[in-house]
């Protein structure tokens, strides 16, 4: 599967576009981030163009789409796939792989999996309003509410 326009819009909205590197909101430092939340190869002095940000997003999407496809063992509809790619894009493949969300989904408990989105709203020990909004949007997309 590929992330739909709706899924890409969610990621772009949640991540925002920054053309200069910025520190992680949880650590105040690494991993440094740029574009639409890209971290690969980013240093504190990195600067990119909008076209480069789009390219980086596309590369990141392929990586996270593959991660979702590798880890999910049940059929997904487009909204579920998009929500899981957005979630994995944000938390990383390792966290996704170990999550109760994934374990419940693979056990056939779709409703239980959906309830897990709201548990992932903290960074650096603090609840972040942006993560609360993102997880609510991901959950809605996962459940086909949007």
C-alpha positions as CSV (number, residue, x, y, z in Angstrom):
1,X,0.0,0.0,0.0
2,X,0.9,3.6,-0.4
3,X,0.0,6.5,1.8
4,X,-3.0,8.4,0.4
5,X,-3.2,12.2,-0.1
6,X,-5.2,12.3,3.1
7,X,-2.5,10.5,5.1
8,X,0.2,12.8,3.6
9,X,-1.8,15.8,4.5
10,X,-2.1,14.6,8.1
11,X,1.6,14.1,8.4
12,X,2.4,17.5,6.8
13,X,-0.1,19.2,9.1
14,X,1.2,17.5,12.2
15,X,4.9,17.9,11.4
16,X,4.8,21.4,9.8
17,X,7.5,22.5,7.4
18,X,10.7,23.9,8.7
19,X,13.6,24.6,6.3
20,X,16.2,25.0,9.0
21,X,17.1,22.2,11.4
22,X,15.5,22.3,14.9
23,X,16.0,20.2,18.0
24,X,13.7,17.4,19.1
25,X,10.9,18.7,21.3
26,X,11.5,16.0,23.9
27,X,15.2,16.2,24.2
28,X,16.0,19.8,23.2
29,X,18.7,18.3,21.0
30,X,19.2,15.2,19.0
31,X,17.6,13.9,16.9
32,X,17.8,17.1,14.8
33,X,14.8,17.5,12.5
34,X,14.1,19.4,9.3
35,X,11.5,19.6,6.5
36,X,8.4,17.6,7.4
37,X,9.9,15.9,10.4
38,X,12.9,14.2,8.7
39,X,15.8,13.2,10.9
40,X,18.0,11.2,8.7
41,X,21.4,12.9,8.2
42,X,20.2,16.1,9.8
43,X,22.8,18.2,11.7
44,X,22.1,21.4,13.7
45,X,23.3,23.6,10.8
46,X,21.2,21.9,8.1
47,X,19.2,24.1,5.7
48,X,17.0,22.8,2.9
49,X,14.6,24.0,0.2
50,X,10.9,23.2,0.1
51,X,11.6,20.8,-2.9
52,X,14.2,19.0,-0.8
53,X,11.7,18.7,2.1
54,X,9.2,17.1,-0.3
55,X,11.8,14.7,-1.5
56,X,12.8,13.8,2.0
57,X,9.2,13.3,3.0
58,X,8.8,10.9,0.0
59,X,11.8,8.9,1.1
60,X,10.7,8.8,4.7
61,X,7.2,7.6,3.6
62,X,8.6,4.6,1.7
63,X,10.6,3.6,4.8
64,X,7.6,3.9,7.2
65,X,5.2,2.3,4.7
66,X,7.5,-0.7,4.6
67,X,7.7,-0.8,8.4
68,X,3.9,-0.9,8.7
69,X,3.6,-3.6,6.0
70,X,6.3,-5.7,7.7
71,X,4.8,-5.5,11.2
72,X,1.0,-5.6,10.6
73,X,-0.3,-9.1,10.1
74,X,-4.0,-8.3,9.5
75,X,-5.7,-6.6,6.5
76,X,-5.9,-2.8,6.6
77,X,-8.1,-0.4,4.9
78,X,-6.6,2.8,3.5
79,X,-7.5,5.0,6.5
80,X,-6.0,2.4,8.9
81,X,-2.8,2.2,6.8
82,X,-2.5,6.0,6.6
83,X,-3.0,6.4,10.4
84,X,-0.4,3.8,11.2
85,X,2.1,5.3,8.7
86,X,1.6,8.7,10.4
87,X,2.0,7.1,13.8
88,X,5.1,5.2,12.9
89,X,6.6,8.3,11.1
90,X,6.4,10.1,14.4
91,X,7.3,7.4,17.0
92,X,9.7,5.3,14.9
93,X,9.6,1.7,13.8
94,X,11.1,0.3,17.0
95,X,8.5,1.9,19.2
96,X,5.7,0.9,16.8
97,X,7.0,-2.7,16.7
98,X,6.9,-2.9,20.5
99,X,3.6,-1.0,21.0
100,X,0.5,-2.4,22.5
101,X,-1.3,-0.7,19.6
102,X,0.4,-3.1,17.1
103,X,0.0,-6.2,19.4
104,X,-3.8,-5.5,19.8
105,X,-4.2,-4.9,16.1
106,X,-2.4,-8.1,15.1
107,X,-4.6,-10.0,17.7
108,X,-7.6,-8.8,15.8
109,X,-8.7,-6.2,18.4
110,X,-9.1,-3.2,16.1
111,X,-11.1,-1.2,18.7
112,X,-8.5,-1.9,21.4
113,X,-5.7,-0.8,19.0
114,X,-7.6,2.4,18.2
115,X,-7.7,3.3,21.9
116,X,-3.9,3.1,22.1
117,X,-3.3,6.2,20.0
118,X,-4.1,8.4,22.9
119,X,-1.4,6.9,25.1
120,X,1.3,8.3,22.8
121,X,1.0,12.0,23.6
122,X,4.1,12.7,25.7
123,X,7.7,13.7,24.9
124,X,10.3,14.3,27.5
125,X,7.8,13.4,30.2
126,X,5.4,16.1,29.2
127,X,2.0,15.9,27.4
128,X,2.3,17.9,24.2
129,X,-0.9,19.5,22.8
130,X,0.4,18.9,19.3
131,X,0.7,15.2,20.0
132,X,-2.7,15.1,21.5
133,X,-4.2,16.6,18.3
134,X,-2.1,14.4,16.1
135,X,-3.2,11.2,17.9
136,X,-6.8,12.2,17.8
137,X,-6.6,12.8,14.1
138,X,-4.7,9.4,13.6
139,X,-7.3,7.6,15.7
140,X,-10.2,9.2,13.7
141,X,-8.6,8.3,10.4
142,X,-7.9,4.7,11.7
143,X,-11.6,4.4,12.6
144,X,-12.9,5.9,9.4
145,X,-14.4,8.9,11.2
146,X,-12.8,11.6,9.1
